[in-house]
Amino acid sequence: MTSPPARTRGHTKTPTPVPGRQQRPPGDPDLSPEQTKAAVTARYRAHLSPARATLGELFGGLVESSSSGAWVFTTDGRALLNCGGYGVLLMGARHPRVVRAVTEQIATHPVATRMLLEPRAGAAAEALAAVTPPGLDHVHFAGSGAEAVEAALKLARCHGRTRVLATHGGYHGKTMGALSATGNPMYREPFLPLLPDFRHLPYGDAAALEQELAQGPADTACVIVEPVQAEAGVHLPPPGYLSEVAASCRAHGALLVLDEVQTGLGRLGTWWGADREGVVPDMLLVGKALSGGVIPVSAMVARQEVFQPFGSDPFVHTSTFSAAPVAMAAAEAAIACIEEEGLVSRAKALGSHLLPRIRQIAAECLGELMVEVRGAGLLIGVELAEPGLTAELLLELISRGVIANHSLNSHAVLRFTPPAVLTDRDVDILLTTFEQACTALSESRRNAWKEESRPCAVPS
C-alpha cells in the first residue's frame, strides 16, 4: 500500500497573489508604496474582511507602518496626528517606559505556567487597586473590554443577580454576554436570541431605573452603566445621575457595575468617571489605556465580598492568557506613567482648551450642519446633522493628516480621543486641520446645494 505524501505544514495553500509582484511581504523594500497598498488590500480581501478592505480604500488605502507618541506613519511616508484609537492611546504610542517594561518581560518570562505563583500579576493588581476608588481591591485580569464585562456578568450571577439592567445606546462589547448588555439593535439583531433577562432603559434617567428596580424582586438585579456614553456619541448624563443610580442599587440590593473601559484611567480628566460624583461601584471595568498602548489587557475590579466567588475557587472563571506576565508588565508601567507624569491633570487641561475651541470652530465653519459639540477631558464628540456628513468630515480630516473616529452607536458623531501627551504644536495642528476640514465640508455642501437648485434646461 502506498503511503500518502507527507503534508508540509504551512505550505498547503497558494499564497495570496500580490499585484505587480509575486509572494512579497507588505514591508518588502522592493515594493513601491502603491504596490504595498495593493498587497495589503488583497490580503485583507482574501483572508480578513472584504468589507474592511473596502473601508480602507475609502480612506485612501493608507497602510500604517509605525507610530510614536501622538503620530502614526504610513508606508508611503505620510505622518498623521492620531486623535482616534478608540481611547487606547492616552499616553501615546510606544511610551518608552511601557515598551521597556514589556521588552524586559519578553526577554525573561512572557507567559506564565498558570500553575505556579507569578510576581508580575500581583504587582499589577496591587498597582491598579491603589488607584481605583476605595474598597475596590480585588482584580480579575482579561484581554479585552468585552472579556471584563463577561467576568462582571458571571460574577453577578454567582450572587443570584440574573436580571441585568443596561441602557439604550450603551456599549459594552460584542461577545454574547456583553452584546446582550449593549444597547444597539444593529449589533444585537444578527445574533438573537441573546441572553435572557436583559432590559435597556433610557440613559440619564435615574427615575426610570428606580421604577424598574422597585417593580422587580429585591436582590436579583445587576445594573451596568457607563459614566459617559462614548460609543453612543459622547453623551454626558445629568449631574447627579450616577449618584442616584448608586443609591437606587443600594436601596434594592442590586449590584452596580461601572463600565470605565473607555472613560477610566484619566480619559475624562479624572482618574475615573466615578470620581466625578464620588461613586464607588460594586465592580469597575478597566481596559484600553491599561494596555499602555502596547499589550492588550483589561480588568474587572471588585469589592472583597462581591469578588468572593471568584476568590474562593481558582478555576471557576479562568482564561489561558489572563494575567500573562507580558501584559502585566504593560499594565503596571502604564499606571506608573499616568500617575508620575500627571496625565490625568494633563487630560483635564488639554480638554478644557480643546473643547471650547472645537465647539467654536464647528459653529463658525459648519453652521446648521452641526448639531452639538460635547465632551469631558479628552473624550470629545462632534455631532453633525446626518451620518453622511460625519463620514465626509472624517475623510477630510484624514486626507489632511488627522485621524479621528466615528461613534459605533451613533454614526452622526465624530469622536476625538487624543493622547494626553499632545504638544502645543500638536494642538495647533489639530485645531488648524479641523478648521480646514470643516470649511472644506461646508463648501462642498454649498456647491452641492447650488447644483441641486440650478434650473433644468428646457428642451426646445
Stockholm file with secondary structure:
# STOCKHOLM 1.0

chainA/1-460         MTSPPARTRGHTKTPTPVPGRQQRPPGDPDLSPEQTKAAVTARYRAHLSPARATLGELFGGLVESSSSGAWVFTTDGRALLNCGGYGVLLMGARHPRVVRAVTEQIATHPVATRMLLEPRAGAAAEALAAVTPPGLDHVHFAGSGAEAVEAALKLARCHGRTRVLATHGGYHGKTMGALSATGNPMYREPFLPLLPDFRHLPYGDAAALEQELAQGPADTACVIVEPVQAEAGVHLPPPGYLSEVAASCRAHGALLVLDEVQTGLGRLGTWWGADREGVVPDMLLVGKALSGGVIPVSAMVARQEVFQPFGSDPFVHTSTFSAAPVAMAAAEAAIACIEEEGLVSRAKALGSHLLPRIRQIAAECLGELMVEVRGAGLLIGVELAEPGLTAELLLELISRGVIANHSLNSHAVLRFTPPAVLTDRDVDILLTTFEQACTALSESRRNAWKEESRPCAVPS
#=GR chainA/1-460 SS CCCCCCCCTTCSSCCCCCTTSSSCCTTCTTSCHHHHHHHHHHHIIIIICHHHHHHHHHTTTCCEEEEEBTEEEETTSCEEEECCGGGCCTTCBSCHHHHHHHHHHHHHCSSCCSSSCCHHHHHHHHHHHHHSSTTEEEEEEESSHHHHHHHHHHHHHHTTCCEEEEETTCCCCSSHHHHHHCCCHHHHGGGCSCCSSEEEECTTCHHHHHHHHHHSCTTCEEEEECSSBTTTTSBCCCTTHHHHHHHHHHHHTCEEEEECTTTTTTTTSSSCGGGGTTCCCSEEEECGGGGTTTSCCEEEEEEHHHHHHHHHCTTSSCCTTTTCHHHHHHHHHHHHHHHHTTHHHHHHHHHHHHHHHHHHHHHHHHGGGEEEEEEETTEEEEEESSHHHHHHHHHHHHHTTEECEEETTEEEEEEECCCTTCCHHHHHHHHHHHHHHHHHHHHHHHHHHHHHHSCCCCCC
#=GC SS_cons         CCCCCCCCTTCSSCCCCCTTSSSCCTTCTTSCHHHHHHHHHHHIIIIICHHHHHHHHHTTTCCEEEEEBTEEEETTSCEEEECCGGGCCTTCBSCHHHHHHHHHHHHHCSSCCSSSCCHHHHHHHHHHHHHSSTTEEEEEEESSHHHHHHHHHHHHHHTTCCEEEEETTCCCCSSHHHHHHCCCHHHHGGGCSCCSSEEEECTTCHHHHHHHHHHSCTTCEEEEECSSBTTTTSBCCCTTHHHHHHHHHHHHTCEEEEECTTTTTTTTSSSCGGGGTTCCCSEEEECGGGGTTTSCCEEEEEEHHHHHHHHHCTTSSCCTTTTCHHHHHHHHHHHHHHHHTTHHHHHHHHHHHHHHHHHHHHHHHHGGGEEEEEEETTEEEEEESSHHHHHHHHHHHHHTTEECEEETTEEEEEEECCCTTCCHHHHHHHHHHHHHHHHHHHHHHHHHHHHHHSCCCCCC
//
